Each structure stands twice: as structure tokens, then as C-alpha cells.
Amino acid sequence: MVKSLANLKYLKISGLCNLKELPSSLASLNALKSLEIESCYALESLPEEGVKGLTSLTELSIFCYEMLKCLREGLQHLTALTSLSISRSPILEKRCEKGIGEDWHKIAHIPYLKLHE
């Protein structure tokens, strides 16, 4: 089903309370510009290969993930990404702290970062 959405520009994933990982088939969404993930409380990780494939992604928003403890290395390869917003995820926000967070090196290239405490 995801392959038939190859020209999709905007995707919002919301309210999937039992979703633990986003499908790796996201990688086929080459035209995707904006991805918003919210209220998926069981989400533990973003797929490494799926994230790398989102080469057109310019905006990524992550809201409400207490189970999501770190970002994948694949984010470093998203050179078109200009905006990252993380909210209501205290562990992830701390890991993304400028210059000192464990995940900072994965997102340091992104011009606009919004971390809510």
C-alpha cells in the first residue's frame, strides 16, 4: 500500500497507541516533505533504513513519545531536513541537547531545532 503513495508530500501518523516502530516501507516515500508523528505512545524507534530513504524530507515533528529513547543514525543522512521539532519526550529532548546530548551529532546539521522541555 505504501508504494502506491510514492508522490505523497505530507504524512501525519497519529493515535496509533500500539505502534512500536514505524514501517521500514516509509523509505519508498521519496517525495515526502513533511512527517508528523503524534500520540503513538508505544513508539520505541524510527526505522533506520526507512529514515535514510526520506531524502526529500524537510520537516520532522515528533510529539508525545515517552517510549522513544533515542534517534537513529539515519537522521544524519537527511541533508534536506531543515526543521526538527520534538515535544513531550523528556528523555529524547535531553539526548538532543545542543552540543552535549548523546544524539546531538545526529541532528547538528538541522538549521531549525525546536525542543520543548
Secondary structure, 3 states (H helix, E strand, C coil): CHHHHCCCCEEEEECCCCCCECCHHHHHCCCCCEEEEECCCCCCECCHHHHHCCCCCCEEEEECCCCCCCCCHHHHHCCCCCEEEEECCHHHHHHCCCCCCCCHHHHCCCCEEEECC
